[in-house]
Amino acid sequence: MTTSFLLLLLLLASSSSSSLQVLATQSMILQNSIVQDINANPTAGWKAASNPYFRNHTVAQFKHMLGAKRTPQNALNEFPLVKHEKELKLPKEFDARTAWPQCTTIGTILDQGHCGSCWAFAAVESLSDRFCINFGMNISLSANDLVACCGFMCGDGCDGGYPIYAWRYFVQTGVVTEECDPYFDQTGCAHPGCEPAYPTPKCEKKCQVKNLLWTDTKHFSVNAYRINSDPHDIMAEVYKNGPVEVAFTVYEDFAHYKSGVYKHVIGDVMGGHAVKLIGWGTSEEGEDYWLLANQWNRGWRDDGYFKILRGSN
């Protein structure tokens, strides 16, 4: 019975015409029907709206921004898995911004713009925060260095990459500061006439600021490791060492997020997205959530941050 059902789904998927797929990708990502369905659903747990950040985005443009590729199975053996002691007592709520107020990078919301570089942004943001937390260094590291110079070792630049390999790059090659190599796309993608995508920038290995040398501004990670997926282990890692990079599957309804604790309600899979996890808590309705910083600038709700259901997946 189950086998037949799965086979039926595969047949239905294969029978859809390419012309319908093209039409779907060229349609606009924001849909009033999705907003209405979410806000009329008493069990949704979050509010939807037509995000101004995506008002001119097609489905194809939105998908292009979701650049977190699924981790290759053979990569898992390359990075040690870290677990934390279960005896560690954790607070019911935690926010890295208030835990380390001296670290201004934690509360900074960036903008990946036209490029599918979420995998790089979440990585350099997390590493920047950890330099401050562990060494008192308030520095912003360069997403551009990672996107342009990691090459095929990390994936495909603006066409997506593997978050886990960004951390290997930090160990083996290091990453320069944002001052040395600023991000190539400073415009964002929230304006009329926005192009579908920018190509991956060239790796020049040269600081844009005079009197700064590329090699002198490199900052290295001591090691790279994975965190056990148990919520307690993730919470303990953030609590002890600082923000972490995470990735999740994005559905159509996420583009319409406004506030509350997000969980998928309606819409198709759009792709994988990497973000920075900075804390956790429980809503007034009793839903446990993760607190995350996105990189779609502060014009994306909620002021660039969002909450997502914790412990269900």
N, C-alpha and C positions, 0 to 999 in steps of 0.2 A: 504493500500500500504506500509506504513512504517512498520507495524507489520510483514508483510510477508518478507520484506527485512531483518529485524533484525533476524527473525527466520532462514532465509537462512544462515546468518553468523554463527549462533550458530550451525547449522547442519554441516557446512563446518569445523568448529573448532573441533567438536566432532568426525568427521570421519578421522582425521589425525592419522596415526598409531604411536604407541609408538616407533617403530624402527626409524622412520623418526625424531622424537623428540630427541632421543638419538644422532643420527647422527648430528643433528643441534647443540646440546650443545657441542659436541666434535670438531666442526669445529673452526677455528681460528677467533677471533673477528675482526682482521684487514683484510679488504678486499680492494684490489686495485680498484675494480669497484666502491666502495663507494667514494673513494678519487677522482676518475675521474669524477663521476657524480656531486659531490659538486663543484669541481673547474671549471667544464664546465657550471655550472648554474649561469647566471649573476644576478639572484635575490636572491641567497643564503645569501649573506651578510657576509660570512666568508670563510676562507680557510681551507682545510683539508690536512692531511698528515698521513703517517703511524707512529703513535707515538711509539718511541723506548720503552717507558714504558710498552707497551702491546705486544711487538713483539712475545712473547711466550705464550700469553694468549689464552685459548679457550673461547668460548661463556660462558660456565659454570663457568669458573674462573672469568670472568668479572662480571657476574651476582652476584656471591658470594660477591663481593666487594660492591655491591649496597645494603647496609643493612638498609636503612631507611624504616621502616614499616609504613603503613598508620595509622594515628591517629584514635583510636577507637572513635566511635560517643559519647559514654558515658563519654569519658575523657574531652570533650569540656566544660562540665559544671563545671569541677573541677578547671579549670584555667580561671581567669577573662580575658575578652577581653579589650584591651587598644586601645583607639583612641586618636589622637592628634588634637589640634586645627587647623582648616583649615586656620586661619589667619597667621600662622607661615610661614614666607618667607624663602624658601630654595634655596641654590645656584643651578645653572644649572649643576654643576659638584661637586663631593665630593669624597674624598679618605681618609679613616680613618688613613692611614699610614702617610699622611702629616698633617692631622688635629691634631694628637697626636704623634708627632715624638719621644717623650720621651718613648713611649711604644713599646719596641722592639718586643713584642709578636705579635703585629698586623701584622708585616711584615714577620713573620716566617711561612714557608711552611713545613708541617710535612708529614709523610708517614704512612698510615695505614697498608701497607704491605699485608699479605695474608688474613687478617681478615676483615669480613664485619662489621667494627666498625665505619663507617662514622658518624653514629648518635651520637657516643660518642666523636669523635674528634671535630666535629663542635661545640658541646656543651662546652667542656672544653676550647677550643680556645676562644670562645666568652666570657666565664666567666673570663678567664685569662685577656683578654683585658679590661674588665670592672673593674677588681680589680685595674689595672693600671690607667685607666681613672678617676675613682672615688676616689681612695685612694692612688695613687702614688706608688703602689706596683707592681714592674716588676717581676712577678712570672709565672712559667709555671705549670699548674695543670695537674694531671695524668689521661690520657685516660684509662690507665690500671686499675686503681681503679674502674672506672665506668663500664668498660667492664666485669671485673671479679667479682665485688662485688655487683652490683645492682641486678644481678640475674633475676628471672622471673618477678620482678617488672618493669624492663625496657625492657624485651623481651628475646632474646636468645643469648646475647653476640656476638660472632663472626659470628653467623648466623642471625644477624640483631637485631635492637631494635627500640623503639619508642622515637624519639627525645624529645617529650614533657615530657616524664617520666624521662629523664635525669635531667631535671631542678627540678623536684620534689625531686630527689635524692640529689641535691645540697642543697635544703632547709632542708630536714629532716635528712640527714646523713652527708652532706659535702663531700668534695673531697680532697685528699692529694696532695702534690706537685709531680711533675715529678721526682724531686731529690729523694724523698722517695720511689716512686713506678714507676720506668721507664717502658716504653712500652715493652712488651715481645718480639715483633717481630721487630728487628732492621735491618733486611736484605732487606726489601722491596720485591717486587715480579717481578723484571725486569731482571731476570737472567735465563740462561738455567737450566732446571731441576726443576723449581719452582713447589712446590707441589700445588695441587688444593686449599687447605685451611689448616690453623692450627686450632686446637680445642681451645675453649675458655679457657684462663688461669685460674688457681685456685685462689680463693680469700684467700690470706694468712694474710692480715691485719698486715703486718710487713714491716717496712722500710728496703730497701736493703742497706742503708748506716748506718754505726755504729753511735751511739750517736744521732740518730733521732728517735723519738717516733711517731708511727702512729697517735695517737690522737692529738699530738701537732702540726702536720702539716696539719690537716684538715682545710679547708676553706669553709665557708658556704655562700650560696646565701640568701639575705634577703627575697626575694619572687620569685614566678614564675608566668608568665603571657603570654598570647597570644597577638599578634599584629594584628589589623584589616588588612585584605588583600589588602585594597586600597593602591596603590603605595605611595601616600602622607603620609599615616600613617607609612609605613615601612621606608621611607626616613627620616621622622621626628624622629623616634625612633633611627635610626643610628646616625643622626646628633646631637641629644641631649644626648644620653646615650652610644653609641658605637655599635660595630658589633653585628649582630644577627645570630642565626642559622636558616637556611631555608632548605627546601627539595623540590625536583622536580623530575619529571618523566624522566628517561634516555632512549634514543633510541640508536640503533646501531651506528648511525652516530656521536654521541657525543664522542665516543672513538677515533675518527679520528680528533678531533678539533685541529687546529693549531693557528689561530688568527682570529680577527674580532668579530662580534656580532653574537653569535650562536643562531640559531633557527632550530627546527627539519625540515629536508628535506626528508630524506630517512631512511628506516630501521624499524625493529620491536621494541616494548617495551622490555627493559631489566630489569627494576626495579626502585626502588626509591633510591635517593642519597641525603645525607645531607651535606651541605657545609656552610661556613661562608661568609655572605654578608658584604662587607666593604665599598661600595660606589655606585655611579651611574654617568652617563654622557650621552653624545650624540655623536655618531660617525660622521666622516666627511661626510658620506652619509646621515646623518639626522636620523639615527636610535637610539632611546633611549635604554639604556642598564643598567643592573645591573653589578657591579664589584664584583667578588667573589673569595675567596681563596679556592682552593681544597686541599686535603691531599693525593696526589699521587706523592709527592716530586717535586722538581724543574725540573726534567727531563720531566715532563708532561707539554705540552705547555699550555699557554704562561708563561714560568718560574714558573709554578705552579698555575697561575691565569687564569681566563677566564671571558668573557663578555657574557651575555645572554640577549635576547630581553626583554625590560621592558614595561609593560603596556598592553600587548596583552592577558594575561591570569592571 
